[in-house]
Amino acid sequence: MNRAAFKPPQNTALPHSFRLIRLGRAREHDHPEGEPTIGYIIIAPLDTMSRIDVETWKAHREACRVVRKRPGEHEQLGHLVRGPSDSWRFHYDVAGAAADEAGYHFGNERFRLGEYVSVHEADGMHPYRVLAVSPL
């Protein structure tokens, strides 16, 4: 099956606060130097403090996307959704009952170049580093 790589939307109708955020696996036991090919691309609105803007997200939920990138695997495209207790989750558009991945304290995290965030995945919590933040 030939699948095209993810291409971010062109921002013609979205608020100017929408950003393309690239996360790469940070240093941890299995990746002592980090691994930028394991990561995520997040399309989300950020406020003036570089946090996810909840009100803009509510108005443009369909545009708030996530792409899961793993070497040797097809990209998984999903949505950035609000979970219980103001948490954020990555919900993928896949057949079956794949579990959501959760951003650890994403509501309080600042998505700025070089900052670290954590994502709870099927095999546990992993650190990620913000590799890029750019306007759409």
The first five atom37 places (N, CA, C, CB, O) and aatype in JSON, in Angstrom:
{
  "aatype": [12, 2, 1, 0, 0, 13, 11, 14, 14, 5, 2, 16, 0, 10, 14, 8, 15, 13, 1, 10, 9, 1, 10, 7, 1, 0, 1, 6, 8, 3, 8, 14, 6, 7, 6, 14, 16, 9, 7, 18, 9, 9, 9, 0, 14, 10, 3, 16, 12, 15, 1, 9, 3, 19, 6, 16, 17, 11, 0, 8, 1, 6, 0, 4, 1, 19, 19, 1, 11, 1, 14, 7, 6, 8, 6, 5, 10, 7, 8, 10, 19, 1, 7, 14, 15, 3, 15, 17, 1, 13, 8, 18, 3, 19, 0, 7, 0, 0, 0, 3, 6, 0, 7, 18, 8, 13, 7, 2, 6, 1, 13, 1, 10, 7, 6, 18, 19, 15, 19, 8, 6, 0, 3, 7, 12, 8, 14, 18, 1, 19, 10, 0, 19, 15, 14, 10],
  "atom_mask": [
    [1, 1, 1, 1, 1],
    [1, 1, 1, 1, 1],
    [1, 1, 1, 1, 1],
    [1, 1, 1, 1, 1],
    [1, 1, 1, 1, 1],
    [1, 1, 1, 1, 1],
    [1, 1, 1, 1, 1],
    [1, 1, 1, 1, 1],
    [1, 1, 1, 1, 1],
    [1, 1, 1, 1, 1],
    [1, 1, 1, 1, 1],
    [1, 1, 1, 1, 1],
    [1, 1, 1, 1, 1],
    [1, 1, 1, 1, 1],
    [1, 1, 1, 1, 1],
    [1, 1, 1, 1, 1],
    [1, 1, 1, 1, 1],
    [1, 1, 1, 1, 1],
    [1, 1, 1, 1, 1],
    [1, 1, 1, 1, 1],
    [1, 1, 1, 1, 1],
    [1, 1, 1, 1, 1],
    [1, 1, 1, 1, 1],
    [1, 1, 1, 0, 1],
    [1, 1, 1, 1, 1],
    [1, 1, 1, 1, 1],
    [1, 1, 1, 1, 1],
    [1, 1, 1, 1, 1],
    [1, 1, 1, 1, 1],
    [1, 1, 1, 1, 1],
    [1, 1, 1, 1, 1],
    [1, 1, 1, 1, 1],
    [1, 1, 1, 1, 1],
    [1, 1, 1, 0, 1],
    [1, 1, 1, 1, 1],
    [1, 1, 1, 1, 1],
    [1, 1, 1, 1, 1],
    [1, 1, 1, 1, 1],
    [1, 1, 1, 0, 1],
    [1, 1, 1, 1, 1],
    [1, 1, 1, 1, 1],
    [1, 1, 1, 1, 1],
    [1, 1, 1, 1, 1],
    [1, 1, 1, 1, 1],
    [1, 1, 1, 1, 1],
    [1, 1, 1, 1, 1],
    [1, 1, 1, 1, 1],
    [1, 1, 1, 1, 1],
    [1, 1, 1, 1, 1],
    [1, 1, 1, 1, 1],
    [1, 1, 1, 1, 1],
    [1, 1, 1, 1, 1],
    [1, 1, 1, 1, 1],
    [1, 1, 1, 1, 1],
    [1, 1, 1, 1, 1],
    [1, 1, 1, 1, 1],
    [1, 1, 1, 1, 1],
    [1, 1, 1, 1, 1],
    [1, 1, 1, 1, 1],
    [1, 1, 1, 1, 1],
    [1, 1, 1, 1, 1],
    [1, 1, 1, 1, 1],
    [1, 1, 1, 1, 1],
    [1, 1, 1, 1, 1],
    [1, 1, 1, 1, 1],
    [1, 1, 1, 1, 1],
    [1, 1, 1, 1, 1],
    [1, 1, 1, 1, 1],
    [1, 1, 1, 1, 1],
    [1, 1, 1, 1, 1],
    [1, 1, 1, 1, 1],
    [1, 1, 1, 0, 1],
    [1, 1, 1, 1, 1],
    [1, 1, 1, 1, 1],
    [1, 1, 1, 1, 1],
    [1, 1, 1, 1, 1],
    [1, 1, 1, 1, 1],
    [1, 1, 1, 0, 1],
    [1, 1, 1, 1, 1],
    [1, 1, 1, 1, 1],
    [1, 1, 1, 1, 1],
    [1, 1, 1, 1, 1],
    [1, 1, 1, 0, 1],
    [1, 1, 1, 1, 1],
    [1, 1, 1, 1, 1],
    [1, 1, 1, 1, 1],
    [1, 1, 1, 1, 1],
    [1, 1, 1, 1, 1],
    [1, 1, 1, 1, 1],
    [1, 1, 1, 1, 1],
    [1, 1, 1, 1, 1],
    [1, 1, 1, 1, 1],
    [1, 1, 1, 1, 1],
    [1, 1, 1, 1, 1],
    [1, 1, 1, 1, 1],
    [1, 1, 1, 0, 1],
    [1, 1, 1, 1, 1],
    [1, 1, 1, 1, 1],
    [1, 1, 1, 1, 1],
    [1, 1, 1, 1, 1],
    [1, 1, 1, 1, 1],
    [1, 1, 1, 1, 1],
    [1, 1, 1, 0, 1],
    [1, 1, 1, 1, 1],
    [1, 1, 1, 1, 1],
    [1, 1, 1, 1, 1],
    [1, 1, 1, 0, 1],
    [1, 1, 1, 1, 1],
    [1, 1, 1, 1, 1],
    [1, 1, 1, 1, 1],
    [1, 1, 1, 1, 1],
    [1, 1, 1, 1, 1],
    [1, 1, 1, 1, 1],
    [1, 1, 1, 0, 1],
    [1, 1, 1, 1, 1],
    [1, 1, 1, 1, 1],
    [1, 1, 1, 1, 1],
    [1, 1, 1, 1, 1],
    [1, 1, 1, 1, 1],
    [1, 1, 1, 1, 1],
    [1, 1, 1, 1, 1],
    [1, 1, 1, 1, 1],
    [1, 1, 1, 1, 1],
    [1, 1, 1, 0, 1],
    [1, 1, 1, 1, 1],
    [1, 1, 1, 1, 1],
    [1, 1, 1, 1, 1],
    [1, 1, 1, 1, 1],
    [1, 1, 1, 1, 1],
    [1, 1, 1, 1, 1],
    [1, 1, 1, 1, 1],
    [1, 1, 1, 1, 1],
    [1, 1, 1, 1, 1],
    [1, 1, 1, 1, 1],
    [1, 1, 1, 1, 1],
    [1, 1, 1, 1, 1]
  ],
  "atom_positions": [
    [[0.84, -1.18, 0.0], [0.0, 0.0, 0.0], [0.89, 1.24, 0.0], [-0.96, 0.0, 1.22], [1.75, 1.39, 0.87]],
    [[0.69, 2.13, -0.95], [1.48, 3.34, -1.06], [0.71, 4.48, -0.4], [1.81, 3.67, -2.54], [-0.35, 4.87, -0.89]],
    [[1.24, 5.01, 0.69], [0.58, 6.09, 1.41], [1.45, 7.33, 1.34], [0.31, 5.7, 2.88], [2.66, 7.27, 1.53]],
    [[0.83, 8.45, 1.06], [1.55, 9.71, 0.99], [1.9, 10.18, 2.39], [0.72, 10.78, 0.25], [1.17, 9.92, 3.34]],
    [[3.02, 10.87, 2.53], [3.42, 11.43, 3.81], [2.49, 12.58, 4.2], [4.89, 11.91, 3.76], [1.9, 13.23, 3.34]],
    [[2.38, 12.8, 5.48], [1.54, 13.89, 5.99], [2.01, 15.23, 5.46], [1.54, 13.9, 7.52], [3.2, 15.53, 5.45]],
    [[1.07, 16.02, 5.02], [1.35, 17.39, 4.59], [0.47, 18.31, 5.43], [1.1, 17.59, 3.03], [-0.75, 18.14, 5.44]],
    [[1.05, 19.28, 6.14], [0.25, 20.15, 6.98], [-0.7, 21.0, 6.16], [1.14, 21.03, 7.82], [-0.41, 21.33, 5.01]],
    [[-1.84, 21.36, 6.74], [-2.78, 22.2, 6.01], [-2.21, 23.58, 5.78], [-4.11, 22.3, 6.75], [-1.38, 24.06, 6.56]],
    [[-2.64, 24.21, 4.72], [-2.27, 25.59, 4.47], [-3.23, 26.48, 5.25], [-2.29, 25.93, 2.93], [-4.45, 26.3, 5.17]],
    [[-2.69, 27.41, 6.0], [-3.52, 28.24, 6.87], [-4.11, 29.41, 6.09], [-2.72, 28.74, 8.07], [-3.48, 30.46, 5.95]],
    [[-5.32, 29.21, 5.6], [-6.01, 30.3, 4.93], [-7.24, 30.74, 5.71], [-6.41, 29.9, 3.51], [-7.69, 31.87, 5.58]],
    [[-7.79, 29.84, 6.53], [-9.0, 30.17, 7.27], [-8.84, 30.01, 8.78], [-10.14, 29.3, 6.8], [-9.74, 30.39, 9.53]],
    [[-7.74, 29.47, 9.24], [-7.53, 29.25, 10.67], [-6.96, 30.5, 11.32], [-6.6, 28.05, 10.9], [-6.3, 31.3, 10.66]],
    [[-7.21, 30.67, 12.62], [-6.59, 31.8, 13.34], [-5.06, 31.74, 13.25], [-7.04, 31.81, 14.82], [-4.48, 30.66, 13.11]],
    [[-4.44, 32.88, 13.35], [-2.99, 32.97, 13.22], [-2.25, 32.3, 14.37], [-2.57, 34.41, 13.14], [-1.03, 32.13, 14.3]],
    [[-2.96, 31.9, 15.43], [-2.32, 31.24, 16.57], [-2.02, 29.77, 16.32], [-3.2, 31.37, 17.79], [-1.38, 29.12, 17.15]],
    [[-2.47, 29.22, 15.18], [-2.21, 27.81, 14.89], [-0.73, 27.61, 14.55], [-3.1, 27.31, 13.73], [-0.13, 28.39, 13.8]],
    [[-0.18, 26.54, 15.11], [1.23, 26.23, 14.92], [1.41, 24.77, 14.55], [2.04, 26.56, 16.17], [0.59, 23.92, 14.89]],
    [[2.49, 24.49, 13.84], [2.94, 23.14, 13.58], [4.06, 22.89, 14.59], [3.43, 22.93, 12.07], [5.08, 23.59, 14.58]],
    [[3.86, 21.9, 15.46], [4.8, 21.6, 16.54], [5.41, 20.23, 16.26], [4.09, 21.63, 17.94], [4.68, 19.25, 16.09]],
    [[6.72, 20.15, 16.21], [7.41, 18.86, 16.0], [8.05, 18.43, 17.32], [8.5, 18.97, 14.87], [8.82, 19.18, 17.93]],
    [[7.73, 17.21, 17.73], [8.32, 16.62, 18.93], [9.19, 15.44, 18.51], [7.22, 16.17, 19.94], [8.8, 14.67, 17.64]],
    [[10.36, 15.3, 19.11], [11.25, 14.16, 18.87], [11.6, 13.52, 20.19], [0.0, 0.0, 0.0], [11.72, 14.2, 21.21]],
    [[11.76, 12.2, 20.19], [12.07, 11.46, 21.42], [13.33, 12.04, 22.03], [12.24, 9.94, 21.14], [14.37, 12.16, 21.37]],
    [[13.24, 12.38, 23.3], [14.38, 12.93, 24.04], [15.23, 11.79, 24.59], [13.89, 13.86, 25.18], [14.89, 10.62, 24.44]],
    [[16.32, 12.14, 25.22], [17.21, 11.13, 25.81], [16.47, 10.33, 26.88], [18.46, 11.8, 26.41], [15.76, 10.88, 27.72]],
    [[16.66, 9.02, 26.82], [16.17, 8.12, 27.85], [16.99, 6.84, 27.76], [14.64, 7.82, 27.69], [17.88, 6.74, 26.91]],
    [[16.72, 5.89, 28.59], [17.55, 4.67, 28.67], [17.77, 4.01, 27.32], [16.9, 3.68, 29.61], [18.91, 3.7, 26.97]],
    [[16.7, 3.78, 26.55], [16.85, 3.1, 25.25], [17.39, 4.01, 24.14], [15.51, 2.54, 24.83], [17.78, 3.52, 23.08]],
    [[17.4, 5.29, 24.38], [17.88, 6.27, 23.38], [18.73, 7.32, 24.09], [16.67, 6.94, 22.63], [18.28, 8.45, 24.3]],
    [[19.99, 6.96, 24.46], [20.81, 7.88, 25.24], [21.14, 9.2, 24.54], [22.09, 7.2, 25.61], [21.48, 10.18, 25.2]],
    [[21.04, 9.23, 23.22], [21.28, 10.47, 22.48], [19.98, 11.1, 21.99], [22.2, 10.2, 21.29], [20.0, 12.11, 21.29]],
    [[18.85, 10.51, 22.37], [17.57, 10.94, 21.82], [17.35, 10.28, 20.47], [0.0, 0.0, 0.0], [18.26, 9.66, 19.93]],
    [[16.17, 10.41, 19.93], [15.87, 9.8, 18.62], [14.81, 10.66, 17.92], [15.37, 8.32, 18.78], [13.62, 10.43, 18.1]],
    [[15.26, 11.65, 17.12], [14.31, 12.57, 16.49], [13.39, 11.93, 15.45], [15.06, 13.68, 15.84], [12.39, 12.53, 15.07]],
    [[13.71, 10.7, 14.98], [12.82, 10.05, 14.01], [11.61, 9.41, 14.68], [13.59, 9.0, 13.22], [10.66, 9.02, 14.0]],
    [[11.63, 9.3, 16.01], [10.47, 8.86, 16.77], [9.82, 10.13, 17.29], [10.85, 7.85, 17.96], [10.42, 10.85, 18.09]],
    [[8.62, 10.4, 16.86], [8.04, 11.66, 17.29], [6.62, 11.89, 16.87], [0.0, 0.0, 0.0], [5.91, 10.98, 16.45]],
    [[6.24, 13.13, 16.99], [4.89, 13.58, 16.67], [4.96, 14.93, 15.96], [4.01, 13.67, 17.94], [5.87, 15.72, 16.18]],
    [[3.98, 15.16, 15.13], [3.7, 16.49, 14.59], [2.32, 16.84, 15.12], [3.76, 16.53, 12.99], [1.37, 16.08, 14.97]],
    [[2.22, 17.99, 15.74], [0.95, 18.44, 16.31], [0.57, 19.75, 15.64], [1.04, 18.62, 17.87], [1.39, 20.66, 15.52]],
    [[-0.68, 19.84, 15.19], [-1.24, 21.09, 14.67], [-2.21, 21.59, 15.73], [-1.95, 20.89, 13.24], [-3.24, 20.95, 15.98]],
    [[-1.9, 22.72, 16.36], [-2.74, 23.22, 17.45], [-2.55, 24.72, 17.61], [-2.4, 22.5, 18.77], [-1.52, 25.27, 17.23]],
    [[-3.57, 25.39, 18.17], [-3.42, 26.82, 18.46], [-2.69, 27.0, 19.79], [-4.81, 27.52, 18.51], [-2.95, 26.29, 20.76]],
    [[-1.76, 27.95, 19.82], [-1.04, 28.26, 21.05], [-1.38, 29.68, 21.49], [0.48, 28.1, 20.85], [-1.57, 30.57, 20.67]],
    [[-1.44, 29.87, 22.8], [-1.71, 31.21, 23.34], [-0.4, 31.99, 23.45], [-2.42, 31.13, 24.73], [0.64, 31.51, 22.98]],
    [[-0.43, 33.16, 24.04], [0.76, 34.01, 24.12], [1.84, 33.42, 25.04], [0.37, 35.39, 24.62], [2.99, 33.86, 24.99]],
    [[1.47, 32.44, 25.87], [2.43, 31.76, 26.74], [2.93, 30.46, 26.11], [1.8, 31.48, 28.12], [3.63, 29.68, 26.76]],
    [[2.57, 30.21, 24.84], [2.94, 29.0, 24.08], [2.3, 27.73, 24.64], [4.44, 28.84, 24.08], [2.85, 26.64, 24.49]],
    [[1.13, 27.89, 25.27], [0.36, 26.74, 25.75], [-0.8, 26.52, 24.78], [-0.17, 26.98, 27.21], [-1.19, 27.43, 24.04]],
    [[-1.35, 25.29, 24.78], [-2.49, 25.01, 23.91], [-3.65, 25.92, 24.32], [-2.91, 23.51, 24.0], [-4.02, 25.96, 25.49]],
    [[-4.2, 26.63, 23.35], [-5.3, 27.57, 23.58], [-6.62, 26.82, 23.52], [-5.28, 28.73, 22.52], [-7.09, 26.45, 22.45]],
    [[-7.22, 26.58, 24.69], [-8.43, 25.76, 24.8], [-9.6, 26.36, 24.04], [-8.81, 25.57, 26.26], [-10.32, 25.64, 23.35]],
    [[-9.81, 27.65, 24.15], [-10.97, 28.28, 23.5], [-10.86, 28.2, 21.97], [-11.09, 29.74, 23.94], [-11.85, 27.93, 21.29]],
    [[-9.67, 28.44, 21.45], [-9.49, 28.33, 20.0], [-9.6, 26.88, 19.56], [-8.13, 28.92, 19.56], [-10.15, 26.59, 18.5]],
    [[-9.09, 25.96, 20.38], [-9.24, 24.52, 20.09], [-10.73, 24.16, 19.99], [-8.55, 23.66, 21.18], [-11.13, 23.46, 19.06]],
    [[-11.54, 24.64, 20.92], [-12.99, 24.34, 20.91], [-13.64, 24.8, 19.61], [-13.68, 25.02, 22.11], [-14.52, 24.13, 19.08]],
    [[-13.21, 25.94, 19.11], [-13.82, 26.5, 17.89], [-13.31, 25.84, 16.61], [-13.54, 28.0, 17.83], [-13.94, 25.95, 15.56]],
    [[-12.17, 25.14, 16.69], [-11.54, 24.56, 15.49], [-11.03, 23.15, 15.76], [-10.39, 25.44, 15.01], [-9.92, 22.8, 15.36]],
    [[-11.83, 22.33, 16.44], [-11.4, 20.98, 16.83], [-10.93, 20.13, 15.66], [-12.53, 20.27, 17.52], [-9.93, 19.43, 15.77]],
    [[-11.63, 20.2, 14.55], [-11.31, 19.35, 13.4], [-9.91, 19.66, 12.85], [-12.36, 19.53, 12.3], [-9.25, 18.78, 12.29]],
    [[-9.46, 20.89, 13.01], [-8.15, 21.27, 12.49], [-7.0, 20.88, 13.42], [-8.11, 22.76, 12.25], [-5.84, 20.92, 13.01]],
    [[-7.3, 20.51, 14.65], [-6.27, 20.18, 15.64], [-5.9, 18.71, 15.48], [-6.77, 20.47, 17.09], [-6.62, 17.82, 15.93]],
    [[-4.78, 18.48, 14.82], [-4.4, 17.14, 14.4], [-3.09, 16.71, 15.04], [-4.29, 17.07, 12.88], [-2.34, 17.53, 15.59]],
    [[-2.83, 15.42, 14.95], [-1.56, 14.86, 15.41], [-1.15, 13.78, 14.43], [-1.68, 14.29, 16.86], [-1.99, 13.05, 13.9]],
    [[0.15, 13.68, 14.19], [0.7, 12.64, 13.34], [1.75, 11.92, 14.18], [1.32, 13.22, 12.01], [2.68, 12.54, 14.71]],
    [[1.6, 10.61, 14.3], [2.56, 9.78, 15.04], [3.57, 9.25, 14.03], [1.84, 8.6, 15.82], [3.18, 8.61, 13.05]],
    [[4.85, 9.5, 14.27], [5.91, 9.1, 13.34], [6.83, 8.1, 14.03], [6.72, 10.34, 12.84], [7.35, 8.34, 15.11]],
    [[7.02, 6.95, 13.36], [7.92, 5.91, 13.83], [8.67, 5.36, 12.62], [7.13, 4.77, 14.58], [8.07, 5.12, 11.58]],
    [[9.99, 5.14, 12.74], [10.75, 4.59, 11.62], [10.19, 3.23, 11.2], [12.24, 4.47, 11.99], [9.89, 2.38, 12.05]],
    [[10.05, 3.03, 9.91], [9.58, 1.76, 9.39], [8.08, 1.52, 9.52], [0.0, 0.0, 0.0], [7.61, 0.43, 9.19]],
    [[7.33, 2.5, 10.0], [5.88, 2.37, 10.14], [5.19, 3.47, 9.34], [5.46, 2.44, 11.64], [5.77, 4.53, 9.09]],
    [[3.96, 3.21, 8.96], [3.15, 4.25, 8.33], [2.82, 5.3, 9.38], [1.85, 3.67, 7.7], [2.63, 4.99, 10.55]],
    [[2.75, 6.55, 8.95], [2.32, 7.62, 9.85], [0.88, 7.36, 10.29], [2.45, 9.01, 9.17], [0.05, 6.94, 9.48]],
    [[0.59, 7.61, 11.55], [-0.78, 7.5, 12.04], [-1.32, 8.91, 12.24], [-0.84, 6.67, 13.37], [-0.73, 9.71, 12.97]],
    [[-2.42, 9.2, 11.6], [-3.04, 10.51, 11.68], [-4.19, 10.46, 12.67], [-3.54, 10.97, 10.29], [-5.0, 9.54, 12.65]],
    [[-4.25, 11.45, 13.54], [-5.31, 11.49, 14.54], [-5.67, 12.91, 14.91], [0.0, 0.0, 0.0], [-5.26, 13.87, 14.25]],
    [[-6.44, 13.03, 15.97], [-6.91, 14.32, 16.47], [-6.34, 14.6, 17.85], [-8.44, 14.37, 16.5], [-6.1, 13.68, 18.63]],
    [[-6.15, 15.86, 18.16], [-5.82, 16.3, 19.5], [-7.15, 16.53, 20.21], [-4.91, 17.61, 19.49], [-7.92, 17.41, 19.81]],
    [[-7.42, 15.76, 21.25], [-8.72, 15.85, 21.94], [-8.51, 16.11, 23.43], [-9.55, 14.57, 21.74], [-7.46, 15.79, 23.99]],
    [[-9.54, 16.68, 24.05], [-9.51, 16.91, 25.5], [-9.99, 15.65, 26.19], [-10.39, 18.13, 25.9], [-11.0, 15.05, 25.8]],
    [[-9.27, 15.25, 27.21], [-9.65, 14.1, 28.01], [-10.2, 14.55, 29.35], [0.0, 0.0, 0.0], [-10.45, 15.74, 29.56]],
    [[-10.39, 13.62, 30.26], [-10.89, 13.96, 31.6], [-9.89, 14.84, 32.36], [-11.19, 12.69, 32.4], [-8.69, 14.78, 32.12]],
    [[-10.41, 15.63, 33.26], [-9.59, 16.5, 34.12], [-8.68, 17.42, 33.31], [-8.75, 15.66, 35.07], [-7.52, 17.63, 33.68]],
    [[-9.19, 17.96, 32.21], [-8.45, 18.9, 31.38], [-7.16, 18.33, 30.79], [-8.12, 20.12, 32.18], [-6.22, 19.07, 30.52]],
    [[-7.11, 17.02, 30.59], [-5.95, 16.4, 29.96], [-6.1, 16.46, 28.45], [-5.78, 14.94, 30.44], [-7.18, 16.74, 27.93]],
    [[-5.01, 16.2, 27.75], [-5.0, 16.16, 26.29], [-4.61, 14.77, 25.84], [-4.03, 17.22, 25.7], [-3.74, 14.14, 26.44]],
    [[-5.25, 14.3, 24.77], [-5.0, 12.96, 24.24], [-4.84, 13.02, 22.73], [-6.14, 11.99, 24.62], [-5.31, 13.94, 22.07]],
    [[-4.14, 12.01, 22.21], [-4.04, 11.83, 20.77], [-4.96, 10.67, 20.43], [-2.54, 11.55, 20.31], [-4.73, 9.54, 20.84]],
    [[-6.01, 10.95, 19.68], [-6.97, 9.92, 19.27], [-6.78, 9.69, 17.77], [-8.46, 10.35, 19.59], [-6.98, 10.59, 16.96]],
    [[-6.38, 8.46, 17.43], [-6.04, 8.14, 16.05], [-7.24, 7.65, 15.27], [-4.94, 7.11, 16.0], [-8.13, 6.98, 15.8]],
    [[-7.24, 7.98, 13.99], [-8.29, 7.57, 13.07], [-7.93, 6.2, 12.49], [-8.5, 8.62, 11.93], [-7.63, 6.08, 11.3]],
    [[-7.96, 5.2, 13.33], [-7.61, 3.86, 12.88], [-8.76, 2.92, 13.2], [-6.3, 3.37, 13.53], [-9.52, 3.14, 14.14]],
    [[-8.88, 1.87, 12.4], [-9.88, 0.84, 12.67], [-9.45, 0.05, 13.9], [-10.08, -0.1, 11.43], [-8.26, -0.12, 14.15]],
    [[-10.41, -0.41, 14.65], [-10.11, -1.21, 15.83], [-10.16, -0.37, 17.09], [0.0, 0.0, 0.0], [-10.68, 0.74, 17.1]],
    [[-9.63, -0.94, 18.15], [-9.73, -0.31, 19.46], [-8.37, 0.15, 19.96], [-10.35, -1.27, 20.46], [-8.01, -0.12, 21.11]],
    [[-7.63, 0.85, 19.13], [-6.31, 1.35, 19.55], [-6.49, 2.36, 20.67], [-5.56, 1.99, 18.35], [-7.36, 3.23, 20.61]],
    [[-5.66, 2.23, 21.69], [-5.74, 3.13, 22.83], [-5.22, 4.51, 22.46], [-4.96, 2.56, 24.02], [-4.32, 4.65, 21.63]],
    [[-5.8, 5.53, 23.08], [-5.3, 6.89, 22.9], [-3.96, 7.02, 23.63], [-6.32, 7.93, 23.43], [-3.7, 6.32, 24.6]],
    [[-3.14, 7.93, 23.15], [-1.92, 8.31, 23.87], [-2.23, 9.63, 24.55], [-0.67, 8.42, 22.9], [-3.03, 10.42, 24.05]],
    [[-1.62, 9.86, 25.7], [-1.95, 11.05, 26.48], [-0.73, 11.93, 26.7], [-2.54, 10.65, 27.81], [0.36, 11.44, 27.02]],
    [[-0.92, 13.22, 26.52], [0.11, 14.19, 26.85], [0.08, 14.42, 28.34], [0.0, 0.0, 0.0], [-0.96, 14.74, 28.91]],
    [[1.22, 14.25, 28.98], [1.31, 14.41, 30.43], [1.39, 15.9, 30.77], [2.53, 13.64, 31.0], [2.39, 16.55, 30.46]],
    [[0.37, 16.42, 31.4], [0.29, 17.83, 31.79], [0.4, 18.78, 30.6], [1.38, 18.15, 32.78], [0.91, 19.89, 30.74]],
    [[-0.09, 18.37, 29.44], [-0.03, 19.24, 28.26], [-0.75, 20.57, 28.49], [-0.65, 18.53, 27.05], [-0.38, 21.58, 27.89]],
    [[-1.75, 20.6, 29.34], [-2.46, 21.85, 29.62], [-1.57, 22.91, 30.22], [0.0, 0.0, 0.0], [-1.83, 24.11, 30.06]],
    [[-0.52, 22.5, 30.91], [0.41, 23.43, 31.55], [1.72, 23.58, 30.82], [0.68, 22.99, 32.95], [2.51, 24.49, 31.12]],
    [[1.97, 22.71, 29.85], [3.25, 22.73, 29.15], [3.34, 23.88, 28.15], [3.47, 21.41, 28.43], [2.35, 24.28, 27.54]],
    [[4.55, 24.39, 27.99], [4.82, 25.41, 26.99], [5.49, 24.74, 25.81], [5.72, 26.56, 27.57], [6.49, 24.03, 25.96]],
    [[4.94, 24.96, 24.64], [5.48, 24.37, 23.42], [6.4, 25.39, 22.76], [4.33, 23.93, 22.45], [6.03, 26.07, 21.8]],
    [[7.61, 25.45, 23.31], [8.65, 26.33, 22.81], [9.85, 25.48, 22.41], [9.05, 27.41, 23.87], [10.08, 24.42, 22.99]],
    [[10.6, 25.95, 21.45], [11.78, 25.26, 20.97], [12.69, 24.87, 22.14], [12.54, 26.14, 19.97], [13.06, 25.7, 22.95]],
    [[13.03, 23.57, 22.2], [13.94, 23.08, 23.23], [13.28, 22.61, 24.51], [0.0, 0.0, 0.0], [13.92, 21.95, 25.32]],
    [[12.01, 22.94, 24.71], [11.3, 22.49, 25.92], [11.05, 20.99, 25.85], [9.96, 23.25, 26.1], [11.05, 20.4, 24.77]],
    [[10.83, 20.38, 27.01], [10.54, 18.96, 27.1], [9.1, 18.74, 27.54], [11.51, 18.28, 28.08], [8.58, 19.46, 28.39]],
    [[8.46, 17.72, 26.96], [7.11, 17.3, 27.33], [7.13, 15.77, 27.42], [6.02, 17.81, 26.3], [8.05, 15.13, 26.92]],
    [[6.12, 15.2, 28.05], [6.04, 13.75, 28.17], [4.74, 13.25, 27.56], [6.14, 13.31, 29.63], [3.71, 13.91, 27.64]],
    [[4.81, 12.06, 26.96], [3.64, 11.43, 26.36], [3.52, 10.02, 26.93], [3.74, 11.4, 24.79], [4.48, 9.25, 26.92]],
    [[2.33, 9.69, 27.42], [2.08, 8.35, 27.93], [1.61, 7.5, 26.76], [1.02, 8.35, 29.09], [0.53, 7.72, 26.21]],
    [[2.44, 6.52, 26.39], [2.16, 5.64, 25.25], [1.84, 4.24, 25.78], [3.37, 5.59, 24.27], [1.86, 4.01, 26.99]],
    [[1.56, 3.32, 24.89], [1.17, 1.96, 25.28], [2.23, 1.28, 26.16], [0.92, 1.11, 24.03], [1.89, 0.49, 27.04]],
    [[3.51, 1.6, 25.94], [4.57, 0.96, 26.72], [5.09, 1.83, 27.86], [5.71, 0.58, 25.82], [6.14, 1.52, 28.43]],
    [[4.4, 2.9, 28.19], [4.78, 3.75, 29.32], [5.0, 5.2, 28.92], [0.0, 0.0, 0.0], [4.7, 5.61, 27.8]],
    [[5.52, 5.96, 29.87], [5.77, 7.39, 29.69], [7.11, 7.61, 29.0], [5.73, 8.13, 31.05], [8.11, 6.98, 29.35]],
    [[7.13, 8.53, 28.03], [8.36, 8.83, 27.31], [8.54, 10.35, 27.19], [8.36, 8.18, 25.91], [7.57, 11.08, 26.99]],
    [[9.8, 10.81, 27.31], [10.07, 12.24, 27.16], [10.25, 12.61, 25.69], [11.32, 12.63, 27.95], [10.8, 11.84, 24.9]],
    [[9.77, 13.79, 25.34], [9.95, 14.34, 24.0], [10.45, 15.76, 24.12], [8.63, 14.28, 23.18], [10.17, 16.46, 25.1]],
    [[11.19, 16.17, 23.12], [11.71, 17.54, 23.07], [11.04, 18.26, 21.92], [13.26, 17.56, 22.9], [10.81, 17.68, 20.86]],
    [[10.72, 19.52, 22.12], [10.14, 20.35, 21.07], [11.26, 20.71, 20.11], [9.44, 21.64, 21.66], [12.18, 21.46, 20.46]],
    [[11.18, 20.17, 18.89], [12.21, 20.38, 17.88], [11.94, 21.58, 16.99], [12.35, 19.14, 17.04], [12.86, 22.19, 16.46]],
    [[10.64, 21.92, 16.83], [10.27, 23.05, 15.99], [8.87, 23.52, 16.34], [10.35, 22.68, 14.49], [8.01, 22.72, 16.71]],
    [[8.65, 24.81, 16.21], [7.32, 25.42, 16.33], [7.26, 26.47, 15.24], [7.06, 26.05, 17.78], [8.05, 27.41, 15.24]],
    [[6.32, 26.3, 14.31], [6.24, 27.26, 13.21], [4.78, 27.54, 12.86], [7.01, 26.73, 11.98], [3.91, 26.69, 13.03]],
    [[4.52, 28.76, 12.35], [3.16, 29.08, 11.92], [2.77, 28.2, 10.73], [3.04, 30.58, 11.55], [3.63, 27.74, 9.98]],
    [[1.48, 27.99, 10.57], [1.01, 27.24, 9.39], [1.08, 28.12, 8.17], [-0.43, 26.7, 9.6], [0.73, 27.69, 7.07]]
  ]
}
